[in-house]
């Protein structure tokens, strides 16, 4: 077996990112998709943490249509989580390039055919 050094693996990943046949736009797109850090993602924290804090809603009153707060509060947290996740998704999704067709191939590859 051949021994791989750390320098070779770094070079091979760079060659893979910027290899032949890949345009600058494709490389930039791949890098943007791998970087999913956005301030919008912080909105997901309350939707995850608040339902875990059971003492906040571990009570009977107020009731809603005869349901104790413990139950309808959890259903409200689910609705809050769905709404928050939808907002974060809409704000953080990347727009597709108009030159890209349904299979993800750019106009450059279509002209080569």
Secondary structure, 3 states (H helix, E strand, C coil): CCCCCHHHHHHHHHHHHCCCCCCHHHHHHHHHHHCCCCHHHHHHHHHHHHHHCHHHCCCCCCCECCECHHHHHHHHHHHHHHHHHHHHHHHHCCCCCCCCCCCCCCHHHHHHC
